[in-house]
Amino acid sequence: MEPLFLQPVFQEKIWGGDQLHTVFGFDIPNEKIGEDWAISGHPHGVSIVENGPYKGWKVSDLWAEHRELFGNAKGDVFPLLTKILDAEDDLSVQVHPDDSYGLKHEGELGKTECWYIINAKPGSEIVYGHNAKTREELAAMIEAEQWDDLLRRVPVKKGDFFYVPSGTIHAIGKGIMILETQQSSDTTYRVYDYDRKDDQGNTRELHIQQSIDVTTVPAISPELEVTENKKGISSVITYLKTDFFNVYEWDVVGELSLKKDGDYTLVTVVEGYGKLIVDGQSYEVKPGTSCILPAQITEWKVAGEMKIIASTPGKK
């Protein structure tokens, strides 16, 4: 069984830039590309396998017709989505629903996500939470546009990690590149978009009532229990284990041997160069390389000098 290497799916955004080309070497269609949907079964941007016996297959079709590749995991849709984001400008202040609200109102999963900061320019910051004590106060502060009082801003640097559960008001600030692991959902409720306009002079739609409905009040700042398992001069960092996903960093210096820890594993190289070795077969990997390690691959090695973000499905 081979890893399933995937073609990138690019998404143009009003806040996007060109670093998916300049940093990751992707051949992007223009200089407003905000997102690479690196591993996706979502209909708004489905990944396609580029190697092996499943070359040309969509991830969503593999999930539907070859569930054995995913350990016969349950669920109607491939549950995870991995993105690389290039925020040349500020993203909108936004919030995502949980599964119950998302399925009822949007017909898809809610959106819990997490961020690994690939790079951040000096002075970069994110919006992460809010200061309202009640839902009524939240609604009043939004209506009065008291953004400086309402929003919590947090400085960020390369290598930081943030957990963003559904219901968290958040925004990625300009000058930041992130690797995002999330539920497979494209539902975003915009709270505030800096009154900016697109190329046609239109402001983007806001979703004030939905945002008030789904925001967690008071805000919760999740406590992370990050652990590091040294393996020689390499290491495996466990950032998160949740019902939705488990997220790891493989910090590779030399060679690192790994074993399956879930039905299947999603892999994206965020820095450095090297090889992924499966059953004696060696595959060259570089920044932006993404693949799925199917259930049949139980152990593998990574060699070189790299930082890799990997994830496995949670208990849900």
Residue pairs with C-beta under 8 A, 6 or more apart in sequence:
1 278
1 279
1 294
1 296
1 297
2 51
2 52
2 53
2 278
2 281
3 51
3 267
3 276
3 278
3 283
3 291
3 292
3 293
3 294
3 297
4 49
4 51
4 52
4 54
4 59
4 62
4 69
4 291
4 292
4 293
4 294
5 49
5 50
5 51
5 283
5 289
5 290
5 291
6 38
6 39
6 47
6 48
6 49
6 50
6 59
6 290
6 291
6 292
7 47
7 48
7 49
7 50
8 20
8 26
8 36
8 37
8 38
8 288
8 290
9 36
9 37
9 38
9 40
9 45
9 46
9 47
10 20
10 26
10 28
10 29
10 33
10 35
10 36
10 37
11 33
11 34
11 35
11 36
11 37
11 45
12 29
12 30
12 32
12 33
12 34
13 32
13 33
13 34
13 35
14 32
14 34
14 89
14 196
14 198
14 204
15 34
15 87
15 88
15 89
15 90
15 91
15 174
16 31
16 32
16 33
16 34
16 35
16 86
16 87
16 88
17 31
17 32
17 33
17 34
17 86
17 87
17 88
17 89
18 28
18 31
18 33
18 86
18 88
19 86
19 88
19 177
20 26
20 28
20 33
20 36
20 84
20 86
20 288
21 27
21 28
21 31
21 33
23 86
23 119
23 177
23 287
24 36
24 84
24 287
24 288
25 286
25 287
25 288
26 36
26 288
32 88
33 86
34 85
34 86
34 87
34 88
35 83
35 84
35 85
35 86
36 83
36 84
36 85
36 288
37 45
37 47
37 81
37 82
37 83
38 47
38 82
38 83
38 84
38 268
38 288
38 290
39 47
39 59
39 80
39 81
39 82
39 266
39 268
39 290
39 291
39 292
40 46
40 47
40 59
40 78
40 81
40 82
40 83
40 184
41 47
41 58
41 59
41 60
41 63
41 77
41 78
41 81
41 184
42 60
42 77
42 78
42 81
42 184
42 185
42 186
43 60
44 186
46 58
46 59
46 60
47 58
47 59
47 290
48 56
48 57
48 58
48 59
49 55
49 56
49 57
49 58
49 59
49 62
54 62
54 66
59 78
59 292
60 77
60 78
62 69
62 70
63 70
63 77
63 78
67 73
68 295
68 296
69 264
69 292
69 294
69 295
69 296
70 78
70 263
70 264
70 294
70 295
71 262
71 263
71 264
71 295
72 263
72 295
73 79
73 263
73 264
73 313
77 108
77 109
77 184
78 184
79 109
79 183
79 184
79 244
79 313
79 316
80 181
80 182
80 183
80 184
80 244
80 245
80 266
80 311
80 313
81 181
81 182
81 183
81 184
81 185
82 179
82 180
82 181
82 182
82 266
82 268
82 290
82 309
82 311
83 179
83 180
83 182
84 118
84 177
84 178
84 179
84 180
84 268
84 270
84 288
85 172
85 176
85 177
85 178
85 180
86 177
87 172
87 173
87 174
87 175
87 176
87 177
87 178
88 174
88 175
89 174
90 171
90 172
90 173
90 174
90 194
91 171
91 172
91 173
92 171
92 188
92 190
92 191
92 192
92 193
92 194
92 204
93 127
93 147
93 151
93 169
93 170
93 171
93 190
93 191
93 192
93 193
94 169
94 170
94 171
94 188
94 189
94 190
94 191
94 211
95 167
95 168
95 169
95 170
95 189
95 191
95 211
95 214
95 215
96 102
96 110
96 111
96 112
96 113
96 166
96 167
96 168
96 185
96 187
96 188
96 189
96 214
97 105
97 106
97 110
97 111
97 166
97 167
97 187
97 189
97 210
97 213
97 214
98 110
98 112
98 166
98 167
98 214
99 109
99 110
99 166
99 183
100 110
101 110
101 213
101 214
102 108
102 109
102 110
102 111
102 166
102 185
102 187
103 109
103 110
105 210
106 185
106 187
108 184
108 185
108 186
108 187
109 183
109 184
109 185
110 166
110 183
110 185
110 187
111 166
111 182
111 183
111 185
111 187
111 188
112 164
112 165
112 166
112 182
112 183
112 242
112 244
113 164
113 180
113 181
113 182
113 183
114 161
114 162
114 163
114 164
114 180
114 181
114 182
114 239
114 240
114 245
114 247
115 126
115 161
115 162
115 164
115 172
115 178
115 179
115 180
116 159
116 160
116 161
116 178
116 179
116 180
116 181
116 239
116 247
116 249
116 270
116 309
117 156
117 157
117 158
117 159
117 160
117 161
117 162
117 176
117 177
117 178
118 158
118 177
118 178
118 179
118 270
118 271
119 158
119 176
119 177
120 156
120 157
120 158
120 160
120 175
120 176
120 177
121 174
121 175
121 176
123 155
123 175
124 155
124 156
124 157
124 173
124 174
124 175
124 176
125 153
125 154
125 155
125 156
125 173
126 153
126 154
126 156
126 162
126 170
126 171
126 172
126 173
126 176
127 151
127 152
127 153
127 154
127 169
127 170
127 171
127 173
128 152
128 153
128 154
128 162
128 164
128 168
128 170
128 221
129 151
129 152
129 168
129 169
129 170
129 219
129 220
129 221
130 138
130 150
130 151
130 152
130 169
130 215
130 217
130 219
131 149
131 150
131 151
131 152
131 219
132 138
132 141
132 150
132 217
132 218
132 219
133 217
133 218
134 217
134 218
135 212
135 215
135 217
138 150
138 212
138 215
138 217
139 212
141 149
141 150
142 150
142 191
142 192
142 208
142 211
142 212
145 192
147 192
151 169
151 171
152 219
156 162
156 173
156 176
161 224
161 226
161 239
161 240
161 247
163 222
163 224
163 239
163 240
163 242
164 170
165 216
165 220
165 222
166 214
167 214
167 215
167 216
168 215
168 216
168 219
168 220
169 191
169 211
169 215
169 219
172 178
179 268
179 270
179 309
181 245
181 247
181 266
181 309
181 311
182 245
183 244
183 245
189 207
189 210
189 211
189 214
190 204
190 205
190 206
190 207
190 211
191 206
191 207
191 208
191 211
192 206
193 203
193 204
193 206
195 203
196 203
196 204
197 203
198 204
224 239
224 240
226 237
226 238
226 239
227 237
227 238
228 235
228 236
228 237
228 238
229 235
229 236
229 237
229 238
231 256
231 257
232 253
232 254
232 256
233 253
233 254
234 250
234 251
234 252
234 253
234 254
234 255
234 256
235 251
236 248
236 249
236 250
236 251
236 256
236 258
237 248
237 249
237 251
238 246
238 247
238 248
239 247
239 248
239 249
240 246
240 247
241 314
242 314
243 314
243 315
243 316
244 313
244 314
244 316
245 311
245 312
245 313
245 314
246 261
246 262
246 311
246 312
246 313
246 314
247 309
247 310
247 311
248 309
248 310
248 311
249 307
249 308
249 309
249 310
250 256
250 258
250 302
250 306
250 307
250 308
250 309
250 310
251 307
252 272
252 274
252 302
252 303
252 304
252 305
252 306
252 307
252 308
253 305
254 303
255 301
255 302
255 303
256 301
256 302
256 303
257 299
257 300
257 301
258 299
258 300
258 301
258 302
259 298
259 299
260 293
260 295
260 297
260 298
260 299
261 312
262 312
262 313
263 295
263 312
263 313
264 292
264 293
264 294
264 295
264 312
264 313
265 292
265 293
265 297
265 310
265 311
265 312
266 290
266 291
266 292
266 293
266 310
266 311
266 312
267 276
267 289
267 290
267 291
267 292
267 293
267 308
267 309
267 310
268 288
268 289
268 290
268 308
268 309
268 310
269 285
269 286
269 287
269 288
269 289
269 290
269 306
269 307
269 308
270 287
270 307
270 308
270 309
271 287
271 306
271 307
272 287
272 304
272 305
272 306
272 307
273 284
273 285
273 286
273 287
273 304
273 305
273 306
274 284
274 285
274 302
274 303
274 304
274 305
274 306
275 282
275 283
275 284
275 285
275 302
275 303
275 304
276 282
276 283
276 285
276 291
276 300
276 301
276 302
277 283
277 300
277 301
277 302
277 303
278 293
278 297
278 300
279 297
285 302
285 304
285 306
293 300
302 308
